[in-house]
Amino acid sequence: MRSSLSLALAAVLLLSLRPLQAQQTVRSRDLELHLAAGGGIAGLAVYGRAWPLADGAPSGLLLRDAAADGQFVPAGGALSAVAGGVKQSGTDEKLKLYFEANYRPHGRAIAVDGLIQDLSGQDRAITVRYSLPVDAVGGTWWNDLLKGETISGAVYQNVRGTGVGATGSTSAYPWGAVSAEPGEICMLVSLRAPSEAEL
């Protein structure tokens, strides 16, 4: 079984990659995304101002065996240089999954394209999550292009009940946006392939 994951983290200018080190930084004039060695989010800055991260929150690529009612676990793996970007890849022996996530500049965004491959030889229900755990309390969650809500620490979503996915809900739009003192962040799911997404 092969599934593809395609997410984009919106920035404001063209992104470029720095040389690979234990902690990698993807940088544009207005955005910095710091990746820890295992692919977790180590930091994020917009317009040179750091966004605080939620303490102890899982981040980056997360995997879950939905049929076994498992918990989300960080994918881990290793970072390596690829043409025009960074690749996170590895095998989760417990989940019997091979995964790849490729970070690359895409206009004013960072695109995260990837694949999940089953190694068990059985039909599976796997949930893939990409988590960017910013602390945006006091900022604005945008339900749509016109209506925003002040973030006070609750969960903010614009979803419709569909009966599919980890929660039985699907986002009304293929994007979610937050604005706060450090700037604006938008995550979106590509519409190139059919998928159920909750942002």
N, C-alpha and C positions, 0 to 999 in steps of 0.2 A: 504494500500500500504506500502510495506517495501522496503527500499533501504539500501544498505550497503556501507559504506565508509571505505576505507582501504588505509592509507598513511603511509609511513615510513620516518623518518627524519634520514639521515645517520650520524653516529658518527664514532669514530675510535676505541673505545673499548667497552666492555660489560658495560651496564648501570645498576645502582642500584638506588633504590628509598629511599629518606629520609622520616622520619616521617611526617605525614600530619600536616600542619599549614595553616593559612589564605593564604599565598603565598607558593606554593609548588615548590621544586627544584628537578629535576631529574638529577642525576650526574653520570658521569663515570670519568675515569682518565683524559680524554681529552675534555669532553663536559659537560656543565651545561645548562639545559633548565629550566627557572623560569616561573612558571604558576601563574597568578594572581587568586584571589578567584573565579572569574567568568569564568576562563578558557582562558583568553587572555594571550598573551605572555608578561611577565614582563621583561625578559632579556634572553640573550643567550651568552655563552662564549665557545670558542674553545681553547684548549691548555692553559687554564687559562686566556686568553685575551678576554675581552668583545667585542662583536659585537655591534656597535651602532645600535639602532632601529630607523626607520623612524618616525619622529614626527607626532603624531595624526593619524597614519595609523591604520585601523582596524586589529585585529590579532586574531589568534586562529580559532575556528570553527565558520563559518558564514553561514547563511541560507538565501534563497531567494525564493519567490513564483514567478517562471518564468512566469506562465500563466497570473498572475495579473500584470506582468511587474513591480514587486516590487524591492526594493533596498535590497542589502545585509545587514543583521543585525547580530550583535554578538549573538551567541546562548545563552550565559550566563549559567544559571544553577548553580549547586553546585559540588564541588570536594569531593570525598570520597575514602577511602582506599578500595581496592579489592585485592584478592589474586595475589601477584606479580606485582601490579601496582596501578594506580590511575584511577578512573572513573569520568568523567564529565557527568552529566545528568540533565534533566529538561524538562519542558513543555513550549512551546511558545504559549500562549493562542491566541494571535493575528493571528499567522500563523496556529494555530491548528495542531501543530506538537509536538511529543515526540521525544527526541534525547538522544543518548548516544555516548560518545567517550571514549574509553579505552586506556590509555597510558601504555605500558608495554615494558620491555627490550626485544630486539630481536637481539641476536648476537651483532653486532657493531652498532645497530640502536635503535631508539625508534619507535615502531609500534603504530600507532593510528588507531584502528579498531572501527567501530561504526555502529549504525543503526539510521535510521530516520523512524518514524512511523506516518502515517497520522491519525488524530483524527476527521477529518470532514466527513469521509465516502464517499468521492468523489474521482474520478481519479484526480491526480494532477501532475504538472510538477514542481519539486522542484530542485533547484540548491544548491549543498553543496560545500563550499570552505573552505580550510584550509590555513590561511595566516600566514606566518613567515616574518614579515616586517623588514628585516635587511637593513641597509644603506650600500650598497656595492660600492658606487661611487669610481672609480679608480681601482676596482678589475676586475675580468674577469668573464663574462658569457660564459659558454661552450655550443655552439650550438650542438656539438656532442663530441665524445671522442678525436678528434684531433683539432678541430677548435674553438678558443675562440675569444671573442670581448671585448675590454675595455669598462667597464660600465661608462657611462657619465651622467646618470640620466634618460634616456629614458626607455621604456618598452622593455625587451629582451625576445624573445620567438623563438621557432623553431616549427611552426605549419603548418598544412595543412587545407585548406578549406574543410569542410565536411558538412556544413549546419545544424549541430546539436549543442546543448549546448548554453550557454549564449552569445557567440560571433560568432557561426557558424564555429569555428575552433577547431581542435584537435591537441594536441602535437604529433610531429613526433615520439618521444620516450616517454616511461612512466616515465621519470625522467627529472629533471632540476638541474643543478649544478652551483655553484658560488664559486670562490676562491678570497680571499683578504688577507690583512695583518693579521687579526686574525686567519685565517685558511681556511678550506673548508667546504661547506655545500652542501648536496645533498638531494632533496626531490624526492620521487618516489611513483608511484601508483602500488599497487599489481595487478598482472595479474590473480589472483585466480578467479575473476568474471568479466564478460564483463562490461565495463564502458567507458564513454567518459571522457577524462581528458585533461585539458589545464594547463600546468605548465609554 
